[in-house]
């Protein structure tokens, strides 16, 4: 499966429009975004699945970097054909890999609190 270019920084309305999730699932995602700083999803109903990220207002620079990292993991999972559980697998990987990635970035001199992602 070929992965369509994802969208980073879509509005919540756009996320809602593209999502195949129920209203209850979207509500849970919106509530979780209060702690993560972003909402992420994948539209797998098309021939070419896509990833989309909506940032909450005033998301921190680190939350934006984490959202981008999460989107990359989700896109890779979709490419591997794991459409059924792709979001769960990507979230599990992100939770495990983010602390390591963030530490390596800081060791390399990158300040994740000052990213230019939008």
C-alpha positions in Angstrom: 0.0 0.0 0.0 1.2 3.4 -0.9 0.9 6.0 1.9 -0.5 9.4 0.8 1.3 12.4 2.2 -0.2 13.2 5.6 -1.3 16.5 6.9 0.2 18.1 9.9 -1.7 20.9 11.7 -5.2 20.3 10.3 -8.2 21.9 12.1 -10.3 19.8 14.4 -13.2 20.1 11.9 -10.9 18.7 9.2 -9.8 15.9 11.5 -13.5 15.1 12.1 -14.3 15.2 8.4 -11.5 12.8 7.5 -12.0 10.4 10.4 -13.8 7.1 10.2 -14.2 7.1 14.0 -17.5 7.4 15.8 -18.4 10.6 17.8 -17.6 8.8 21.0 -14.1 7.8 19.8 -13.5 11.4 18.6 -14.5 12.7 21.9 -12.0 10.4 23.7 -9.3 11.6 21.3 -10.2 15.3 22.0 -10.1 14.7 25.8 -6.7 12.9 25.5 -5.4 15.9 23.4 -5.7 18.1 26.5 -2.7 16.2 28.0 -0.8 15.4 24.8 -1.2 18.7 22.9 -2.4 17.1 19.7 -4.9 14.7 18.1 -3.7 12.1 15.5 -5.5 9.7 13.3 -5.4 7.8 10.1 -7.9 7.6 7.3 -7.7 4.0 6.1 -10.9 4.0 4.1 -9.2 5.1 0.9 -6.9 3.0 -1.3 -4.1 5.2 -0.1 -4.3 5.7 3.7 -3.3 9.0 5.1 -2.2 10.4 8.5 -3.5 13.7 9.9 -2.5 15.7 13.0 -4.5 18.4 14.7 -2.6 20.5 17.2 -4.4 22.0 20.2 -4.3 25.8 20.5 -1.1 26.8 22.4 0.5 23.4 21.9 4.1 23.4 23.3 7.0 23.0 20.9 7.7 19.6 22.5 4.1 18.5 21.9 4.5 19.5 18.3 7.7 17.5 17.9 6.0 14.5 19.6 3.0 14.8 17.3 5.3 14.8 14.3 7.2 11.8 15.7 3.9 10.0 16.3 2.8 10.7 12.8 5.9 9.2 11.3 5.5 6.1 13.4 1.8 5.8 12.3 2.7 6.3 8.6 5.3 3.6 8.9 2.8 1.2 10.5 0.3 1.9 7.7 3.0 1.2 5.1 3.6 -2.2 6.7 0.0 -3.1 6.1 -1.1 -3.0 9.8 -4.2 -1.1 9.0 -6.5 -2.9 11.5 -4.5 -2.0 14.6 -2.2 0.6 13.1 -3.1 3.4 15.5 -2.8 1.3 18.6 0.5 -0.2 17.5 1.9 3.3 16.6 0.8 4.7 19.9 2.4 1.8 21.8 5.7 2.3 19.8 5.5 6.1 20.4 5.1 5.7 24.1 8.1 3.4 24.2 10.4 5.2 21.8 9.6 8.9 22.6 11.6 9.1 25.9 14.7 7.5 24.1 14.3 9.8 21.1 13.9 12.9 23.2 17.0 12.0 25.4 19.1 11.4 22.3 18.0 14.7 20.8 19.0 16.5 24.0 22.3 14.7 24.1 22.9 15.8 20.5 22.2 19.4 21.5 18.7 19.7 20.1 16.2 21.7 22.2 12.8 20.2 21.7 11.2 23.1 23.5 12.2 25.3 20.6 11.1 23.6 17.4 9.8 25.4 14.4 7.1 22.8 13.5 3.7 24.4 12.8 
